[in-house]
């Protein structure tokens, strides 16, 4: 979420995006990660994504354990 400090231990997939060891999420943006980091085109490829582009939200997490996601969004 905005203001979060995201550690970037992996190299960015997109060579034009240069995240050092971390990146800070700007206000109004989110950081998206796919479930298969080797093939996902996510924020490591595109960078932070505007919340205005998000059309859904996660309500349940299946793995590592099944739980309902409580969010302030």
MIKE-466965 format. One record per atom (N, C-alpha, C): residue in three letters; z, y, x. Coordinates in pm, whole numbers, padded with zeros to 5 digits, always signed. Atoms other than C-alpha are relative to their C-alpha. Example, Ala and Ser with C-alpha at 12.3 -4.5 7.8 and 13.67 -1.06 7.14 Angstrom:
<zases>
ala+00000-00119+00089ala+00780-00450+01230ala+00000+00120+00090ser-00006-00119-00082ser+00714-00106+01367ser+00073+00109-00077
</zases>
This chain:
<zases>
unk+00000-00117+00084unk+00000+00000+00000unk+00000+00124+00089unk+00008-00124-00076unk-00033+00361+00103unk+00125+00023+00083unk-00111-00027-00090unk+00182+00455+00399unk+00048-00122+00076unk-00040+00121-00071unk+00230+00091+00504unk-00066-00002+00138unk+00052+00019-00134unk+00183+00014+00871unk-00044-00145+00010unk+00056+00134-00002unk-00046-00289+00902unk-00024-00043+00144unk+00028+00050-00135unk-00034-00492+01226unk-00138-00064+00002unk+00135+00056-00014unk-00381-00585+01347unk-00003-00086+00124unk-00008+00089-00116unk-00324-00882+01574unk-00135-00063+00031unk+00133+00056-00021unk-00682-01001+01528unk-00098+00114+00028unk+00106-00098-00021unk-00993-00821+01645unk-00066+00029-00133unk+00071-00027+00124unk-01171-00640+01362unk-00133-00074-00002unk+00126+00071+00014unk-01470-00832+01229unk-00116+00096+00023unk+00103-00102-00015unk-01677-00513+01216unk+00025+00074+00130unk-00026-00063-00130unk-01717-00385+01574unk+00007+00152-00006unk-00005-00146+00012unk-01755-00025+01449unk+00136+00050-00046unk-00136-00037+00039unk-01400-00027+01311unk+00091-00034+00117unk-00089+00022-00113unk-01148+00014+01587unk+00144+00023-00043unk-00142-00007+00029unk-00793-00064+01481unk+00069-00042+00128unk-00072+00036-00122unk-00563-00060+01781unk+00090-00118-00032unk-00094+00106+00035unk-00251-00271+01735unk+00045+00011-00144unk-00042-00022+00138unk-00195-00125+01388unk-00086+00109-00063unk+00062-00111+00073unk-00335+00106+01123unk+00092+00040-00114unk-00081-00049+00112unk-00159+00322+00865unk-00091+00022-00119unk+00081-00010+00121unk-00288+00304+00510unk+00012+00140-00058unk-00005-00135+00057unk-00385+00649+00377unk+00039-00002-00148unk-00035-00014+00142unk-00261+00772+00038unk-00123-00029-00086unk+00108+00033+00092unk-00472+00629-00244unk-00086-00118+00045unk+00076+00114-00053unk-00594+00330-00038unk+00089-00123+00010unk-00071+00126-00020unk-00495-00035+00002unk-00070-00079+00109unk+00054+00089-00104unk-00549-00301+00269unk-00017-00137-00063unk+00030+00129+00062unk-00717-00618+00142unk-00023-00106+00106unk+00022+00114-00090unk-00705-00957+00316unk-00044-00118-00081unk+00047+00121+00065unk-00901-01262+00215unk+00084-00120+00040unk-00082+00118-00028unk-00751-01610+00210unk-00057-00086+00113unk+00060+00074-00111unk-00989-01742+00478unk-00040+00103+00106unk+00024-00110-00092unk-00961-01500+00769unk-00122-00016+00089unk+00118+00019-00085unk-01248-01657+00963unk-00129+00043-00070unk+00124-00032+00072unk-01503-01587+00688unk+00013+00114-00100unk-00020-00105+00101unk-01351-01314+00468unk-00054+00134+00048unk+00040-00139-00024unk-01516-00974+00452unk+00099+00085-00077unk-00111-00070+00062unk-01201-00778+00381unk+00024+00131+00074unk-00027-00129-00065unk-01030-00466+00516unk-00016-00006+00151unk+00028+00011-00144unk-01069-00602+00868unk-00146+00030+00027unk+00142-00029-00012unk-01443-00556+00806unk-00033+00140-00050unk+00034-00127+00064unk-01453-00250+00577unk+00102+00111+00023unk-00106-00099-00012unk-01124-00075+00655unk+00076+00012-00132unk-00075-00018+00125unk-00882+00051+00387unk-00095+00027-00117unk+00083-00011+00120unk-01022+00041+00031unk+00068+00094-00100unk-00053-00093+00099unk-00979+00316-00228unk+00055-00076-00120unk-00057+00064+00119unk-00748+00214-00514unk-00089+00022-00122unk+00090-00028+00112unk-01006+00370-00748unk-00107-00108-00015unk+00101+00106+00006unk-01240+00080-00662unk+00056-00133-00048unk-00064+00126+00039unk-00989-00191-00755unk-00009-00018-00151unk+00019+00026+00142unk-01067-00352-01091unk+00097-00104-00053unk-00097+00101+00044unk-00786-00608-01106unk+00121+00004+00090unk-00118+00008-00085unk-00453-00702-00957unk+00052-00143-00002unk-00060+00132-00012unk-00267-01013-00845unk+00123-00005-00089unk-00121+00014+00081unk-00012-01138-01097unk+00078-00126+00038unk-00068+00120-00047unk+00068-01483-00950unk-00050-00036+00139unk+00033+00052-00133unk+00076-01619-00597unk+00019-00151-00006unk-00008+00146+00007unk+00000-01991-00575unk+00053-00057+00131unk-00046+00049-00130unk+00054-02045-00202unk+00055+00115+00080unk-00064+00124-00037unk+00273-02072-00001unk+00091-00055-00109unk-00077+00053+00112unk+00495-02098-00312unk-00045+00072-00126unk+00040-00060+00127unk+00418-02034-00678unk+00105+00101-00043unk-00094-00101+00049unk+00576-01708-00789unk-00076+00112-00068unk+00057-00115+00069unk+00511-01414-01019unk+00014+00120+00092unk+00000-00119-00085unk+00422-01093-00836unk+00044+00120-00083unk-00047-00122+00066unk+00621-00788-00944unk-00056+00118+00078unk+00064-00112-00068unk+00430-00470-00864unk+00026+00129-00075unk-00018-00130+00060unk+00485-00104-00924unk-00131+00069-00032unk+00130-00063+00028unk+00112-00040-00968unk-00023+00018-00146
</zases>
